[in-house]
Amino acid sequence: MSPDSIRTSARLSVAPMMDWTDRHCRYLHRLLSKETLLYTEMVTSPALVRGGALHLLDYSPEEHPVALQLGGSNPAELAQAAKMGADAGYDEINLNVGCPSDRVQSGTFGAVLMKHPALVADCVKAMQDAVGVEVTVKCRIGVDEQTPEDVLPAFLETVSGAGCNRFTIHARKAWLQGLSPKENRDIPPLDYPLVLRMKQAFPHLHLSINGGITSLQQAQEFLEAGLDGVMIGRAAYHQPADILCQADPLIYGTGQASDPMQAVQQMLPHIEAHLTGGGKLAQVTRHMMGLFAGRPGARQWRRILSEGAHLPGAGPALVEQALVQVA
Ligand SMILES: Cc1cc2nc3c(=O)[nH]c(=O)nc-3n(C[C@H](O)[C@H](O)[C@H](O)COP(=O)(O)O)c2cc1C
């Protein structure tokens, strides 16, 4: 995929979310929007390079355009992991500089890297030297006692100096002590104006905004305000139809709105293949619970799937039975 075309895709993206944006979730999201850029869950470079956990790179060809998010802070190891991702066919390699969880902090990566922009620059440079696809960074506006107004532009300056031209900025700080990862996604206040000012200060960079965006209309407003992209996490997961069904015509000016009922029908062959490979129905349907959020029958849809999908022998017939409730 050319850098131009992935940058167009990045006008809207679904955020990387551990345990949520697995390949089944991404398969569903792709049925709802052909254009939106999708991100994997974070995969750590030690898991790939030292652990040999190559299954973490599995995805379906239908998922393109799809970006692999890596976590790590060792330039040589990240370069190797990036190469593994690019060889596997990912369209972009993204470095996580935003995740505050303890496990991640212990390995000096994620949000704590906001304190080490020169190291991030080294990582990005090593990754870029190893792959032909674009290397991007997802970061916060700062951590702990840092002053975002000062550290964010300095961070962008240093890391873009190493050749990274596309950033996604989660518009709130992370507190590395005292707040859980979940609290760190809600409690530190959002500062959208700061991200907009970064676009003015760095007009040549491709900047996407992230954090607390809950509608496609809000995404459109950020694009109209001059940002290059909008990344949506929780809202895209919990109400995928609200965020993604109109994305192709409204955000990209291509194609038509998709239909969640049709997407369910299109999921059935994917489900069959997953079951044939020894997988469980619930591993797929757990990502489909919110498909009809706010529509009549949504509660029965969720109930049938949550009560039945983990039972032995559950398969596509259960999904069709649940679909009748919203028909
Ligand atoms: C369950 C969950 C897991 C997450 N895992 C990751 C991750 O692996 N990498 C990452 O950069 N951010 C991760 N995030 C943060 C999201 O990518 C995003 O930055 C955050 O949720 C704010 O966006 P939102 O308000 O649109 O959800 C995660 C968020 C959630 C809810």
Ligand as a Chemical Component Dictionary entry (heavy atoms), coordinates in Angstrom:
data_LIG
# 
_chem_comp.id                   LIG 
_chem_comp.type                 NON-POLYMER 
_chem_comp.pdbx_formal_charge   0 
_chem_comp.three_letter_code    LIG 
# 
loop_
_chem_comp_atom.comp_id 
_chem_comp_atom.atom_id 
_chem_comp_atom.alt_atom_id 
_chem_comp_atom.type_symbol 
_chem_comp_atom.charge 
_chem_comp_atom.model_Cartn_x 
_chem_comp_atom.model_Cartn_y 
_chem_comp_atom.model_Cartn_z 
_chem_comp_atom.pdbx_ordinal 
LIG C1  C1  C 0 -9.665  -2.329 26.325 1  
LIG C2  C2  C 0 -8.665  -1.310 25.819 2  
LIG C3  C3  C 0 -7.398  -1.732 25.452 3  
LIG C4  C4  C 0 -6.461  -0.812 24.955 4  
LIG N1  N1  N 0 -5.263  -1.279 24.483 5  
LIG C5  C5  C 0 -4.403  -0.423 23.863 6  
LIG C6  C6  C 0 -3.241  -0.881 23.189 7  
LIG O1  O1  O 0 -2.967  -2.076 23.103 8  
LIG N2  N2  N 0 -2.432  0.047  22.606 9  
LIG C7  C7  C 0 -2.718  1.394  22.648 10 
LIG O2  O2  O 0 -1.967  2.198  22.095 11 
LIG N3  N3  N 0 -3.816  1.858  23.272 12 
LIG C8  C8  C 0 -4.675  0.986  23.842 13 
LIG N4  N4  N 0 -5.845  1.447  24.375 14 
LIG C9  C9  C 0 -6.150  2.894  24.307 15 
LIG C10 C10 C 0 -6.935  3.197  23.039 16 
LIG O3  O3  O 0 -6.179  2.888  21.881 17 
LIG C11 C11 C 0 -7.342  4.683  22.995 18 
LIG O4  O4  O 0 -6.170  5.474  22.955 19 
LIG C12 C12 C 0 -8.180  5.086  24.204 20 
LIG O5  O5  O 0 -9.188  4.147  24.473 21 
LIG C13 C13 C 0 -8.811  6.475  23.988 22 
LIG O6  O6  O 0 -9.643  6.472  22.857 23 
LIG P1  P1  P 0 -11.255 6.339  22.992 24 
LIG O7  O7  O 0 -11.695 7.362  23.988 25 
LIG O8  O8  O 0 -11.768 6.614  21.600 26 
LIG O9  O9  O 0 -11.541 4.955  23.471 27 
LIG C14 C14 C 0 -6.789  0.555  24.872 28 
LIG C15 C15 C 0 -8.063  0.970  25.258 29 
LIG C16 C16 C 0 -9.007  0.049  25.715 30 
LIG C17 C17 C 0 -10.406 0.532  26.095 31 
# 
loop_
_chem_comp_bond.comp_id 
_chem_comp_bond.atom_id_1 
_chem_comp_bond.atom_id_2 
_chem_comp_bond.value_order 
_chem_comp_bond.pdbx_ordinal 
LIG C1  C2  SING 1  
LIG C2  C3  SING 2  
LIG C2  C16 DOUB 3  
LIG C3  C4  DOUB 4  
LIG C4  N1  SING 5  
LIG C4  C14 SING 6  
LIG N1  C5  DOUB 7  
LIG C5  C6  SING 8  
LIG C5  C8  SING 9  
LIG C6  O1  DOUB 10 
LIG C6  N2  SING 11 
LIG N2  C7  SING 12 
LIG C7  O2  DOUB 13 
LIG C7  N3  SING 14 
LIG N3  C8  DOUB 15 
LIG C8  N4  SING 16 
LIG N4  C9  SING 17 
LIG N4  C14 SING 18 
LIG C9  C10 SING 19 
LIG C10 O3  SING 20 
LIG C10 C11 SING 21 
LIG C11 O4  SING 22 
LIG C11 C12 SING 23 
LIG C12 O5  SING 24 
LIG C12 C13 SING 25 
LIG C13 O6  SING 26 
LIG O6  P1  SING 27 
LIG P1  O7  DOUB 28 
LIG P1  O8  SING 29 
LIG P1  O9  SING 30 
LIG C14 C15 DOUB 31 
LIG C15 C16 SING 32 
LIG C16 C17 SING 33 
# 
